[in-house]
Every structure is written in structure tokens, then in C-alpha cells.
């Protein structure tokens, strides 16, 4: 059984379309469980949710860029949400507006820094995606103005923007839509400084108070020691255990279903979020596959 509950497509900042991701996963052997979790948008989910083959279980997902009340940034993954829920729709719209704000600030920053001008047509091309992230901006500027991608990425780090959703409001919206909330890469994501134990515990206490359901413990950039810290925290705080690669196609050197730096062999029973998947899934054949795997896990 292959499991990956953290995947990005071209709907946000990945390089594979939702259909291409589905095609790659369909070509793999065995029972697969995966979630599409684009940043602040569910447009990719909507594109493929009715095209899933029988040997795949698909989890509707999303990843929100958030901040705690103390101003610390965090990412919250939402699963099993009801997309028609009013609160959930409102938080998605807020996320979309914040991305538009970030795009405007970043383009102004780079325009002043490089002494270049962006036409209305340039902005229109960039905005063909609902969510415009750093990779879209970097690729566009590099191709149009011949500036090295690595330089653009480095310069964008100097552009500080406070445009994130309130973590409590995001968790509330996910819960109100019937969903499950997971703190993504809680010790830090790709390219980020790893949190100290004190920083992690402070943020965890706040997110737990907000009602977070679980932690993403099996993550492509985490080693055994980091997983041990997170597993102990999840057990102590009665939180669900989840796992995902944070796959972005060519934008990151991460493979689908890669759930640890050391590529660990994960016992199915350790991913306690699977119980939620099991409870919510109605396909009898897949349910049987889950039962076999769960019963034989050691």
C-alpha cells in the first residue's frame, strides 16, 4: 500500500497537472492512497475527483498558509472537507485574496530591484492560475528578462510579506465543513530553518488549543530522530499521525510517496489518520484492502 497525503499540482506551485499526477500514481502497482493539497485552492481536486480508478483511494485536500496569534507561520492541511460549506468557501476566498496581495507586492519589489516593468499582459499571463506562487514568478521573470532563477529566489527572500490566514479561523473552517486539520511539516518545511524543541512546543500548544487534529510526522525531509520527537508529541497530546511527501514535481527534488529522508518502511498502523479514511470511504473493495493491511500490520 502506497500512501501520500501531501501533493501539489499546477493548481498551485507544482509542475505536474492534476491529471498527470493521477496518471503517474495510476501506473504504480498496488493500492494507492493520495491527497491533492494545493495551496489555498481546491481547483485541482475538482478537476480529478470524478476520474479516480478503482485501485486508488483519493482524499480531497488543501494546504493553507497560516500564522499563529504570535505571528509564527505554519501550514495547515485540511482533508475530507465539504467544499460547499459556507465557512470553508469563505476561508478559501480569503486565501485567494491574500495570494493576489502577495503577487502585487512581489512584482513591485522585483520591478524596483531589477528596474523592469510588468505589462498588463504579463500580469494576465501570471494570473492564469488561481494561485500564483514563487515558482510561477521566478520562471516567468527568468524566461522574459534572462535573470538567473537562483538569484530571483534569493532576492525574493528579502521581500517580507505578512499575508497569511489566521490559523484558528482556518482550523475552525475545516472543522465546520466536517473536515480534519493536520499541522504540515511541524518542525519546518523545505528550505526552512528547523524549529527548536521550545518553538515547536509553543506552537503546538497554541494549535492544539485551536483544535488541530493531528501532525504530519512522516515527511520527506524528516529523519528518524525528528519523527521520534513528533510521534511522542502526537501520543502525548492524543493527535492523529499523518504523512506526505510535499511533492511539487520539478520544483522540488522529492518523489511521490517519499515519506522520510531515509525512505522509511512505515507500518500502516502508525498512520492513525488512515482510520478517518477508512471511516469515510464507501468502496467495499478498497475497504477490504484496508482491513487486510491493518490486520496484518506488525
N, C-alpha and C positions, 0 to 999 in steps of 0.2 A: 504494500500500500504506500503510495506517494502522497505527501501532504505539503501544501504550501499556501499559507493564508495571508500572504503579503506580496502582491504582484502589481506592477504599474504598466500601463499601456500608453499609446499615443493620446489617449483621452486626457492625460496629464503630462508627465515628463518622461515617459518611456519611449522606446524607438520601435516597438512591435505594436501593430494594431491589435485590438481585442481578438479579431478573427485569427490573426497569426499566432497569438498566444494559445488560443484554443486548438489550433491546428498542431502546434508543437506538442502540446500535452496529449492530444488525441493519439498521436503517433507513438507514445510511450506505452509499454506493456503494463498490464495490471489495473487495479482500481486506483483512481486518482481523485484526490480532494483538493480543490483550489478555490481561492478567492481573488477577485479583481478588486484592488483597493486604491484606485486613483485618488490624487489629492483633491479634496473638496468638490468632487464631481462623481456622479453615477452614470454618466453618459455611456461609458464603455460597458458597464453592467447591462444597461438597457439594450445595447447592440447584440449581445450574445446570450442573454439569459434564456431565450427560447430555442437555442441551437445546440444545446448540450447533449452529447452522445450518452448512451445508457451506462457505459462503464466509467462515467465521470460524475462526481458529485460537485456541484457548483454552489459556492457560498456568495451571496451578494454582499459586497464590502465597500468600504470607503475609508480614506485616511484624512483626518482633519488636522490642520496646522493650528496649534493652540498655545496658550500661555496660562500659567497659574496666577493666582492673585498676587504672588510675589514677583511676577514678571518673568519667571523662568519658562523657557519654551519647552513644549512637549508635543508629541504627536499621538492622537487618539484614533484607534481603528474602531470602526463600527461594523457589526455584522447582523444579519437577519432582520434588518430594519424594514418597516413598512414605508415604502417610498411615497405613499400618498398621505402620510401623516403630516398635519399642518406644521407642527414644531420642527419636524425633520426637514421639510421643504424650506422653512424659514432659515434654518442654520445653513443649509446648502446655498441659499441666496446670499446670505451674509459672507460666506466663504468666497463666492464668486466675486462679490463686490470688493473684497479685500485683495484678491488677486489682481483685479483691474487697477486698484490703487498702487499695488507694488510694481506693476508693469509701468505705470506712468512715472513713478519715482525713479525706477531703474533706468528707463530710457533717458530721462532728463539728466541723471547723473552721468551716464556714459556719453551722452551728447556733449555735455560741458567738458568732460575729461578728455575726449578724443577730438573735440572740435568737429563733430559730424552732425548732420541733420537727418532726421527721420521724416519722410513724407507721409501724407495721409495714407498712401497706398502701402507703404512699409508697415504701418501700424495695422492696417487691414489684413495684410498677409500674416502678421504675427498672431492676430486675433482669430485666425481661422479655427483654432482650438478654443474650447470653452475655458480652459485653464492654461495660461502661458507661464511656464516656469523658466528657471535659469538656462536649462539646455536649449530651449527654443530661442531665447535671446542670444546666447553665445553662438549657436550655429548660424543664425541669421546674420549677425554682425560680422562674423568671421568670413562668411561667404561674400557678403556685399562689400565690405571695406578692407578685407585682407589682413585683419588683425588676428594674431595667434590666439587660439581658443584658451590656452592655459593662462595667457595674460588677462583676458577678459574675465575668466573665473576669479583670478587673484584680485583684480580690481573691484569686482562685484562684492567681494568680502568686506570692502571698505564702505560699502553703501548700506548703512544701518537703517532698517525699516521696522517700525513697530506696527505690524499689521497682521495680528493673529487673533483667532477666535478665543473667547473665554472658555477655559476647559470645563468649568461647571455647566455652562449653558450647552456645550456640545454633549457632555455625558447625559444631561437631562433630556436633550432632544433624542438621543439614541434610545434611551430607556423608554421615553414616552411613545416611541414608534415600535416598541416591542423588541428592540434590538439588544445586543450585547456589546459592551465597551471594553476595549483592551488597550493598555498603555504600550505603544510601539517602542521598540528598542530603548527600554527604560534607562540603560546606562550610557546612552548616546548612540547616534546613528552613524552612517557613512561619513567619514571626514570630520566628525565632531570629536571634541575632547571628551574622554571618558569621565563620567561623573565620579566623584568621590563617594565613599560609603555614606558620609554625612549628607551630601547633596541628594543622593538617591533616597535616603530615608525621609528627608524633609519633604521632598516632592511626593513620595509615596503616601505619607501621612495625609497630605492635602488632597490628593486624588482619591484616596480611599474615603475620605470624608465627603467627597463629591459623589461617591457611589461607583467608582470604577470597578468593573467586574473581574479583570484579570491582567496578566502581564505577558508580553511577548518575550519568552525566555529563550526559545530555540531560534536563534537569529544568525544570519550568515557571517557576521563579523565578530561573534562572541566565541570565546574559548570555554573550556571545561570549568575553569575557576569562576568565570563570570556567570555561567549557567548555575553553578552551585549556589552562589550568592542569591541569585534571583529565585531559584527553586525554594530555598529556605525562607525567603521573604513571602513567597506565594503561600507556602504551607502555614507559616505563622499568621498570615492575615486572611486565610481562607479565600484565596483568589484563584481564578481559573488560570491554567497554563496553556499558552498558545505558541505558535511557531510559524515563521515565514522568512522567505529569502530576502525580500526587498528588491526583487528583480526589476531592472529598468532596461533590459535589452542591452544595446551597445553603450548606453550612458553609464553603466557600472559593470565592473568585472565580477559579476555574480550570476550563477546559473539558477535556473528554475529548480525548486525543491532542495536548494542548498541551505541547510538549517544550522550551520555551525562552521567556524573557521577550520575545524579539524574534521569536518564532514562526519558527525557522529551517527551511529546507528541508534535510532530513537525507538524505545519501547512505546507502543501505541498507547498504553495506559497512562503514560506520563503527560500526554496532551489532553488534559481534562476538558478542554473546550470541545473535544470530539463528542462528549456526551450531549452537549447542546445541539450539535449537528445531528446526532442520532435521534434525538427527541423531535427535531423539526423536519426530518426527512421522511417522505412517504413512499419512496420507491422500494418495494419489498425486496427486490434483488440486491440492491445496494445495502439495505438494512441487514440482510443475511450475511453479506460480506463483512460488514462491521462486526456482527456478532461473532463470526469465526475468528476474526483478527483479535477482538477484545478477549475472547475466551482462551485463545492460545498464547496471548502475550505473557511473557515471564519477566 
